[in-house]
Amino acid sequence: MHYQHTQPAKTLLWILLPVTGCLAIYALTVSHLATAIVLVPLLILAWLFSSLTIEVDDKQLRWFFGPGFWKKSLPLEQLHSAGPVTNKWWYGLGIRLTPSGWLYNVSGLTAVELHLKDGRKIRLGTDQPHTLVDVLQ
């Protein structure tokens, strides 16, 4: 069994592209330094959270953002069950602690909720929730 899927951060890009474009125009016409102080961290965050990759092999479930930022893994033996869920819009994007446990998400509202044997819950945002659940079964 092997699964790998990378979901691009479409929502993040739709938000950041206009903002960074406006900041770049402002930097060229008014203030280079002040804009760079805002623009550079935004571009770094966009790069770090540009996608969410989920991988499953015979022993582990792994997930990470963008170029390998915030790598997490879970031995499959710790998994009790998994099912598709829809997140509330206010849960947001990125890494969040929600009423349903930790959420790792870059785009959209669909996710897979993992129920661990120790009682914890983790949600992984994905645009392929049913495929990921099938792989985890």
C-alpha positions in Angstrom: 0.0 0.0 0.0 1.4 3.4 -1.0 -0.4 6.7 -1.3 1.0 10.2 -2.0 -1.0 13.3 -2.8 -0.1 17.0 -2.8 -2.9 19.5 -2.5 -1.9 23.0 -3.7 -2.9 25.9 -1.5 -5.3 27.5 -4.0 -7.2 29.5 -1.3 -4.0 30.9 0.1 -2.7 31.9 -3.4 -6.0 33.6 -4.3 -5.6 35.7 -1.2 -1.9 36.4 -1.3 -1.4 37.1 -5.0 -3.5 40.3 -5.1 -2.1 41.5 -1.7 1.5 40.9 -2.8 0.9 42.5 -6.2 -0.5 45.6 -4.5 2.4 45.7 -2.1 4.9 45.3 -4.9 3.4 48.2 -6.8 3.4 50.3 -3.6 7.1 49.4 -3.1 8.0 50.6 -6.6 6.2 53.9 -6.2 6.4 54.9 -2.5 8.4 53.1 0.1 10.8 50.2 -0.6 11.9 49.4 2.9 8.5 49.5 4.6 6.9 47.4 2.0 9.8 44.8 2.0 9.3 44.4 5.8 5.7 43.2 5.0 6.2 41.6 1.6 9.1 39.3 2.4 7.4 37.5 5.4 4.2 37.1 3.3 6.2 35.5 0.5 8.0 33.2 2.9 4.7 32.1 4.5 3.2 31.6 1.0 6.1 29.3 0.1 6.1 27.4 3.4 2.3 26.8 3.2 2.1 26.4 -0.6 0.8 22.8 -0.4 0.0 20.0 1.9 1.5 16.5 1.0 0.1 13.4 2.6 1.9 10.1 2.3 0.9 6.6 3.4 3.1 3.5 3.3 2.8 0.1 5.0 3.8 1.5 8.4 3.3 5.2 8.6 1.1 8.2 7.7 3.1 11.4 7.0 2.2 14.9 6.2 4.0 18.1 5.6 3.6 21.6 4.2 5.3 23.0 1.1 9.0 22.2 0.8 8.9 19.9 3.9 7.9 22.4 6.5 6.3 21.1 9.7 6.7 17.4 9.0 4.5 15.1 11.1 4.1 11.3 11.1 2.0 8.8 12.7 2.5 5.0 12.9 -0.5 3.3 11.4 -0.8 1.0 14.4 -1.9 4.1 16.4 -4.8 4.7 14.1 -8.2 3.5 15.3 -10.4 4.8 12.5 -10.6 7.5 9.8 -13.5 9.2 8.1 -14.3 12.1 5.7 -15.5 15.3 7.3 -16.3 18.9 6.4 -14.6 21.6 8.4 -16.3 24.7 9.5 -15.1 27.7 7.4 -14.0 29.5 10.6 -11.5 26.7 11.4 -9.2 28.5 8.8 -6.1 27.4 7.0 -2.7 26.3 8.3 -2.1 24.5 11.6 -5.0 25.0 14.0 -6.3 23.6 17.3 -10.0 23.2 16.8 -12.8 21.7 18.9 -12.3 18.6 16.7 -8.5 18.3 17.5 -5.5 19.5 15.5 -6.2 20.6 11.9 -3.6 20.7 9.1 -5.2 22.4 6.0 -4.2 24.5 3.0 -7.3 24.8 1.0 -11.0 24.0 1.1 -13.2 22.5 3.8 -12.9 18.8 3.1 -10.7 16.7 5.4 -10.1 13.3 6.9 -10.6 13.0 10.6 -8.3 10.5 12.2 -9.3 8.9 15.5 -6.3 7.6 17.4 -6.3 4.7 19.8 -5.3 7.1 22.7 -8.5 9.2 22.1 -6.9 12.1 20.2 -8.3 13.4 16.9 -6.4 14.9 14.0 -7.9 16.4 10.8 -5.9 16.4 7.6 -7.3 18.7 4.9 -7.4 17.1 1.5 -9.3 17.3 -1.8 -9.3 13.5 -1.9 -11.0 12.5 1.4 -12.6 9.3 0.2 -9.4 8.0 -1.5 -7.4 8.7 1.6 -9.9 7.0 3.9 -9.9 3.9 1.6 -6.1 3.7 1.8 -6.2 4.0 5.6 -8.7 1.2 5.9 
